[in-house]
Amino acid sequence: MIKDVFRWVFVLYILLFFSIAGISQAQFQVYTWEDFEKGLFPENLKRSHDAREKNVNIFDYTALSALPGILEIPAKTECGRFGLKFETTGGDEFLKVVSNVTLDRKSLGASGKSLYQADIYLPQDTASFPYTVAILAELSDPANPEIYSFYRLGVVKGERVFFSYTHKTYEPIIYLQTFFTDLKLKIPGWHRFQIIFEGQENIICAIDGRPTPFSPIKESTLDKLHAGIMCSSSSEMASPKGSCYVDNLSIQWTAENIALPDSPWTYSMAPEAKTEFINPLSPIMVQSNLNWLSSPEVAWQESVTKKQPLLALFYAPRVKAYQNLEQLINGNTSAQNLLKQFILLRIDVNQLRGGTLAQQFGVNKVPCLTVIAPDQNVKTKEFYRTESDWTAIAQNLQKALAP
């Protein structure tokens, strides 16, 4: 009897292990995220050094003083209406905001990843840009708040991307850099700067999901890290005054060794960089002429207005089952006719908003077809696997169309 109990416990453990492994191979989890959409300075961010309310605060992208093009597609979806604005006024200034949320690097194990990241807008006129702007992964010391202990990745003098590691000293222990031209960055435009911790030793510096030439870096000193942003000016500059815009300060993580998320800022890459680095898979259903929306707000409004249920497809581009689903629907007229009866929404779970929505709807495996009625009730949740029976899934989707 005891042996039988142990055997069943062992079987359940194995099933749970493979279930978790199958989930995490597809998805990064959103650990913390500031999208600033409440229009207020977040309570869990702290200004420090020379940062004050007058020079680091929330900015409305729809204001008349906003830079032209700062809300071009897809920024309306990725950044929303509000972001963080830093303003340097002259002299030597060091403006910094840091989150009070900590992620312990040790939780990544041997091969997990954590992404400390923020979106930084690079303007056409880099002369109006501060001396440096960077994403931080900082080790906080409450007893010595002015001590510098952090990794940072950002822009210096509006012309170079740099990485530095500084620990209990004003001078960096590691300093690496490369020019914009080497990274094929499009300017003006938003770009996602990412300090990526891989296991316990590797650090990968990436912009828009593409590692920089000086990655990876072997460095393991700092562990319990906060995400932050720093901006500085220098009295040596001809025009020390400057401003910059930052959004989506966040940490994503996974316990598994999986590929980096595709960049939401594909349009901000030079054409030659797109073909070299971007996932070659075409968006799902392009050939079938299905109207897949990417904005949850727009999709939900259509669902309510037209009184049609919303079908949300939670996916990750590199998951084999998703690729199989794409091929199945593209080649199946009856499947296309069925889906045309819904308001269709695609949600990449490896993006910040997509990952948060997946958590809200309890989606821990992808691809997942979730039907939501105009009254907000979830009518069905269908997980697709390479061995799934599409006929059975289609029958459940058909039933979900009923009032």
C-alpha positions as CSV (number, residue, x, y, z in Angstrom):
1,M,0.0,0.0,0.0
2,I,2.8,2.4,1.0
3,K,4.7,1.6,-2.2
4,D,1.6,2.3,-4.2
5,V,1.2,5.7,-2.6
6,F,4.9,6.6,-3.3
7,R,4.5,5.4,-6.9
8,W,1.5,7.7,-7.4
9,V,3.3,10.6,-5.7
10,F,6.2,10.0,-8.0
11,V,4.0,9.9,-11.1
12,L,2.2,13.1,-10.1
13,Y,5.6,14.8,-9.5
14,I,6.8,13.8,-13.0
15,L,3.6,15.0,-14.6
16,L,3.8,18.3,-12.7
17,F,7.5,18.7,-13.7
18,F,6.8,18.2,-17.4
19,S,3.7,20.4,-17.2
20,I,5.7,23.3,-15.6
21,A,8.5,22.7,-18.1
22,G,6.1,22.9,-21.0
23,I,4.6,26.1,-19.7
24,S,7.9,27.9,-19.0
25,Q,9.5,27.0,-22.3
26,A,7.0,29.3,-24.0
27,Q,6.6,32.2,-21.6
28,F,8.4,34.9,-19.6
29,Q,6.5,36.0,-16.5
30,V,6.0,39.7,-15.8
31,Y,7.6,40.2,-12.4
32,T,7.1,43.9,-12.1
33,W,6.0,46.6,-14.6
34,E,5.5,50.3,-14.5
35,D,3.4,51.5,-17.5
36,F,2.6,54.8,-15.9
37,E,-0.9,54.8,-17.3
38,K,-2.5,56.0,-14.1
39,G,-0.9,59.3,-14.9
40,L,0.7,59.5,-11.4
41,F,4.2,58.9,-10.2
42,P,4.1,55.3,-9.0
43,E,4.3,54.7,-5.2
44,N,6.9,51.9,-5.6
45,L,9.4,54.2,-7.5
46,K,11.7,56.3,-5.5
47,R,13.5,59.4,-6.8
48,S,17.1,59.8,-5.6
49,H,20.3,61.8,-5.9
50,D,19.3,65.0,-7.8
51,A,15.9,63.7,-8.9
52,R,13.0,65.8,-7.8
53,E,9.3,66.2,-8.8
54,K,10.3,69.2,-11.0
55,N,12.8,67.3,-13.1
56,V,11.5,63.6,-13.1
57,N,7.8,63.2,-13.4
58,I,4.9,61.8,-15.5
59,F,4.5,63.2,-19.0
60,D,1.4,63.1,-21.2
61,Y,2.4,62.1,-24.8
62,T,-0.6,63.9,-26.1
63,A,0.5,67.3,-24.8
64,L,1.3,70.0,-27.2
65,S,5.0,70.0,-26.0
66,A,5.4,66.3,-27.0
67,L,8.0,65.5,-29.6
68,P,6.5,64.9,-33.1
69,G,6.0,61.2,-33.8
70,I,6.5,60.0,-30.2
71,L,3.1,58.3,-30.4
72,E,3.4,56.8,-33.8
73,I,2.2,53.2,-34.2
74,P,2.8,51.0,-32.3
75,A,3.7,53.4,-29.5
76,K,0.0,54.1,-28.8
77,T,-0.4,50.5,-27.8
78,E,3.1,49.9,-26.3
79,C,3.4,53.2,-24.3
80,G,-0.2,54.4,-24.0
81,R,-0.7,58.0,-23.0
82,F,1.7,58.5,-20.1
83,G,5.4,57.9,-19.6
84,L,8.3,59.2,-17.5
85,K,10.2,62.4,-18.5
86,F,13.6,63.4,-17.2
87,E,14.9,67.0,-17.6
88,T,18.4,68.1,-16.9
89,T,18.8,71.9,-16.4
90,G,22.6,72.3,-16.5
91,G,25.8,71.5,-14.7
92,D,26.6,68.1,-13.3
93,E,23.4,66.3,-12.4
94,F,22.5,62.7,-11.6
95,L,18.8,61.9,-11.7
96,K,17.7,58.4,-10.7
97,V,14.5,56.5,-10.0
98,V,14.6,53.0,-8.6
99,S,11.8,50.5,-8.0
100,N,11.4,49.0,-4.5
101,V,10.7,45.5,-6.0
102,T,13.6,43.1,-5.8
103,L,14.4,40.0,-7.8
104,D,17.0,37.6,-6.5
105,R,19.3,36.5,-9.2
106,K,19.7,33.1,-7.4
107,S,16.1,32.3,-8.2
108,L,17.1,31.9,-11.9
109,G,19.0,28.7,-11.2
110,A,21.6,27.5,-13.7
111,S,19.8,28.5,-16.9
112,G,16.9,30.9,-16.2
113,K,16.7,34.5,-17.4
114,S,15.6,37.8,-16.0
115,L,15.1,40.8,-18.2
116,Y,15.6,44.3,-16.6
117,Q,14.3,46.6,-19.3
118,A,12.8,49.9,-20.2
119,D,11.8,51.7,-23.5
120,I,13.9,54.8,-24.3
121,Y,12.9,57.3,-27.0
122,L,15.8,58.4,-29.1
123,P,15.0,61.7,-30.8
124,Q,16.2,63.0,-34.1
125,D,18.0,65.8,-32.5
126,T,20.5,64.1,-30.2
127,A,21.9,67.4,-29.2
128,S,18.8,67.9,-27.0
129,F,19.4,64.5,-25.3
130,P,21.0,64.3,-21.8
131,Y,24.6,63.2,-21.4
132,T,23.6,59.7,-20.4
133,V,20.3,57.8,-20.1
134,A,20.4,54.2,-18.9
135,I,18.4,51.2,-17.5
136,L,19.7,50.1,-14.1
137,A,19.9,46.8,-12.3
138,E,20.9,48.1,-8.9
139,L,21.9,46.5,-5.6
140,S,20.4,48.7,-2.9
141,D,22.1,49.3,0.4
142,P,19.7,51.1,2.8
143,A,22.6,52.0,5.1
144,N,24.5,53.7,2.3
145,P,22.0,55.0,-0.3
146,E,24.5,57.1,-2.1
147,I,26.9,54.2,-2.8
148,Y,27.0,53.2,-6.4
149,S,26.4,49.4,-6.9
150,F,24.7,48.6,-10.2
151,Y,24.8,47.3,-13.8
152,R,23.6,49.8,-16.4
153,L,23.0,49.8,-20.1
154,G,22.1,53.0,-22.0
155,V,23.1,55.8,-24.3
156,V,26.0,58.3,-23.8
157,K,26.3,61.6,-25.7
158,G,23.5,60.6,-28.0
159,E,25.8,58.5,-30.2
160,R,27.0,55.4,-28.3
161,V,25.5,52.5,-26.4
162,F,27.4,51.6,-23.3
163,F,27.4,49.0,-20.5
164,S,29.0,49.5,-17.1
165,Y,29.4,47.7,-13.8
166,T,30.0,49.8,-10.8
167,H,30.4,48.6,-7.2
168,K,31.1,50.8,-4.2
169,T,33.0,53.3,-6.2
170,Y,32.4,56.2,-8.6
171,E,34.6,54.6,-11.2
172,P,33.2,51.7,-13.2
173,I,34.9,48.3,-12.9
174,I,33.7,47.3,-16.4
175,Y,32.9,49.8,-19.2
176,L,32.1,48.6,-22.7
177,Q,30.5,50.6,-25.6
178,T,29.6,50.6,-29.3
179,F,28.3,53.2,-31.7
180,F,24.6,53.5,-32.9
181,T,25.7,52.7,-36.4
182,D,27.0,49.3,-35.3
183,L,23.6,48.4,-33.9
184,K,21.5,49.7,-36.9
185,L,19.2,51.7,-34.7
186,K,16.6,53.8,-36.4
187,I,16.3,57.3,-35.1
188,P,14.0,58.8,-34.1
189,G,12.2,56.0,-32.4
190,W,11.5,53.9,-29.3
191,H,14.0,51.1,-28.4
192,R,13.9,48.5,-25.6
193,F,17.1,48.5,-23.6
194,Q,17.6,45.2,-21.8
195,I,20.0,43.9,-19.2
196,I,19.5,40.2,-19.2
197,F,20.8,37.9,-16.5
198,E,21.3,34.4,-17.6
199,G,21.9,31.9,-14.8
200,Q,24.4,33.0,-12.2
201,E,27.2,34.3,-14.3
202,N,26.2,35.6,-17.8
203,I,25.0,39.1,-18.5
204,I,23.6,39.8,-21.9
205,C,23.1,43.4,-23.0
206,A,20.4,43.7,-25.7
207,I,18.4,46.4,-27.5
208,D,15.1,45.3,-29.0
209,G,15.9,41.7,-28.2
210,R,19.2,41.8,-30.1
211,P,22.4,41.3,-28.1
212,T,25.0,44.0,-28.4
213,P,28.5,43.1,-29.8
214,F,30.0,43.1,-26.3
215,S,27.6,40.4,-25.0
216,P,27.7,38.1,-23.1
217,I,29.7,39.4,-20.1
218,K,30.9,37.2,-17.3
219,E,30.0,39.0,-14.0
220,S,28.2,37.6,-10.9
221,T,28.9,40.0,-8.0
222,L,25.4,41.6,-7.6
223,D,22.4,39.5,-6.9
224,K,19.3,41.1,-5.2
225,L,18.6,43.7,-7.8
226,H,16.1,46.5,-8.4
227,A,15.1,48.0,-11.8
228,G,15.7,51.7,-12.3
229,I,16.5,54.5,-14.7
230,M,19.2,57.1,-14.5
231,C,19.8,60.2,-16.4
232,S,22.8,62.6,-16.1
233,S,24.1,65.8,-17.5
234,S,27.7,67.2,-17.6
235,S,29.1,70.7,-17.3
236,E,31.5,69.7,-20.0
237,M,28.6,69.6,-22.5
238,A,28.1,72.6,-24.9
239,S,24.4,72.5,-24.1
240,P,23.9,70.7,-20.7
241,K,20.1,71.1,-20.8
242,G,18.2,68.2,-22.1
243,S,15.2,65.9,-21.8
244,C,14.4,62.3,-22.4
245,Y,11.3,60.0,-22.3
246,V,11.3,56.5,-20.7
247,D,8.5,54.0,-20.5
248,N,7.7,50.4,-19.5
249,L,10.2,50.0,-16.7
250,S,9.9,46.3,-15.9
251,I,11.4,42.9,-15.0
252,Q,10.4,39.7,-16.8
253,W,11.8,36.3,-15.8
254,T,11.7,32.6,-16.5
255,A,13.3,29.6,-14.8
256,E,14.1,28.0,-18.1
257,N,16.6,28.7,-20.9
258,I,14.3,30.1,-23.6
259,A,14.7,32.6,-26.5
260,L,14.4,36.3,-25.8
261,P,11.0,37.8,-26.6
262,D,10.5,39.4,-30.0
263,S,10.8,43.2,-29.9
264,P,7.6,45.3,-30.0
265,W,9.7,48.0,-31.7
266,T,10.5,46.1,-35.0
267,Y,9.7,49.3,-36.9
268,S,12.5,51.1,-35.1
269,M,15.2,48.9,-36.7
270,A,16.8,49.7,-39.9
271,P,15.5,47.5,-42.8
272,E,18.7,45.4,-43.0
273,A,18.4,44.6,-39.3
274,K,14.9,43.3,-39.6
275,T,15.7,40.6,-42.0
276,E,18.8,39.6,-40.0
277,F,17.3,39.4,-36.5
278,I,13.5,39.3,-36.5
279,N,11.7,36.0,-36.3
280,P,10.9,35.2,-39.9
281,L,7.5,33.7,-39.2
282,S,4.7,35.8,-40.7
283,P,1.9,37.0,-38.5
284,I,-0.8,34.3,-38.0
285,M,-3.6,34.1,-40.5
286,V,-2.2,36.6,-43.0
287,Q,-3.0,34.3,-45.9
288,S,-6.6,33.7,-44.6
289,N,-7.6,37.4,-44.4
290,L,-8.8,37.1,-40.9
291,N,-9.1,40.4,-39.0
292,W,-6.8,39.8,-36.0
293,L,-6.6,42.9,-33.8
294,S,-3.6,43.6,-31.5
295,S,-5.2,46.2,-29.2
296,P,-7.2,44.7,-26.3
297,E,-9.1,48.0,-25.9
298,V,-10.2,48.1,-29.5
299,A,-11.1,44.4,-29.6
300,W,-13.2,44.7,-26.4
301,Q,-15.0,47.8,-27.7
302,E,-15.9,46.0,-31.0
303,S,-17.1,43.0,-29.0
304,V,-19.4,45.2,-26.9
305,T,-20.6,47.3,-29.8
306,K,-21.3,44.4,-32.2
307,K,-22.5,42.1,-29.4
308,Q,-20.1,39.4,-30.6
309,P,-17.9,37.2,-28.4
310,L,-14.2,38.0,-28.4
311,L,-11.8,35.2,-29.1
312,A,-8.4,36.0,-27.6
313,L,-5.5,33.9,-29.0
314,F,-2.7,33.8,-26.4
315,Y,0.5,32.7,-28.2
316,A,4.3,32.8,-28.3
317,P,5.8,33.1,-31.8
318,R,8.5,30.4,-31.4
319,V,6.3,27.7,-29.9
320,K,5.9,24.8,-32.3
321,A,2.3,24.2,-31.4
322,Y,1.5,27.8,-32.3
323,Q,3.2,27.4,-35.7
324,N,1.2,24.3,-36.3
325,L,-2.0,26.1,-35.4
326,E,-1.1,28.9,-37.9
327,Q,-0.6,26.4,-40.7
328,L,-3.8,24.5,-39.8
329,I,-6.0,27.6,-39.9
330,N,-4.4,29.0,-43.0
331,G,-5.2,25.8,-44.9
332,N,-8.7,25.1,-43.4
333,T,-11.6,27.1,-44.9
334,S,-14.1,25.8,-42.3
335,A,-11.8,26.9,-39.4
336,Q,-11.5,30.4,-41.0
337,N,-15.3,30.6,-41.4
338,L,-15.7,29.7,-37.7
339,L,-13.3,32.2,-36.5
340,K,-14.8,35.0,-38.6
341,Q,-17.8,34.8,-36.3
342,F,-15.7,36.2,-33.4
343,I,-14.0,39.5,-32.7
344,L,-10.4,38.3,-33.0
345,L,-7.5,39.4,-30.7
346,R,-3.9,38.1,-30.8
347,I,-1.9,38.4,-27.6
348,D,1.9,37.6,-27.4
349,V,2.4,36.4,-23.9
350,N,6.1,37.3,-24.0
351,Q,5.3,40.9,-24.3
352,L,4.6,43.0,-21.1
353,R,0.9,43.6,-21.7
354,G,0.4,40.2,-23.1
355,G,2.1,38.5,-20.2
356,T,0.0,40.5,-17.7
357,L,-3.3,39.6,-19.6
358,A,-2.2,35.9,-19.6
359,Q,-1.8,36.0,-15.9
360,Q,-5.2,37.7,-15.4
361,F,-7.0,35.1,-17.4
362,G,-5.1,32.2,-16.0
363,V,-3.4,31.2,-19.2
364,N,-0.3,29.3,-18.3
365,K,0.1,27.3,-21.6
366,V,0.1,28.5,-25.2
367,P,-1.4,28.6,-27.7
368,C,-4.7,29.1,-25.9
369,L,-8.0,30.2,-27.6
370,T,-10.1,32.0,-24.9
371,V,-13.7,33.1,-25.7
372,I,-15.0,36.0,-23.7
373,A,-18.6,37.1,-24.0
374,P,-19.6,40.8,-24.1
375,D,-20.8,40.4,-20.5
376,Q,-17.1,39.6,-19.6
377,N,-17.8,35.9,-18.9
378,V,-15.2,33.4,-20.1
379,K,-17.2,30.9,-22.1
380,T,-14.4,28.5,-23.0
381,K,-10.6,28.1,-22.9
382,E,-9.1,25.8,-25.4
383,F,-5.4,24.8,-25.3
384,Y,-3.9,23.6,-28.6
385,R,-1.1,21.1,-28.8
386,T,0.6,19.5,-31.8
387,E,-1.4,16.4,-31.1
388,S,-4.7,18.2,-30.4
389,D,-8.0,17.3,-32.1
390,W,-9.0,20.5,-33.9
391,T,-12.5,19.1,-34.5
392,A,-13.2,18.9,-30.8
393,I,-11.8,22.4,-30.2
394,A,-13.9,23.8,-33.1
395,Q,-17.0,22.2,-31.6
396,N,-16.4,23.9,-28.2
397,L,-15.7,27.2,-30.0
398,Q,-19.0,26.8,-31.9
399,K,-20.9,26.2,-28.6
400,A,-19.3,29.4,-27.2
401,L,-21.1,31.4,-29.9
402,A,-24.4,30.6,-28.4
403,P,-26.0,33.4,-26.3
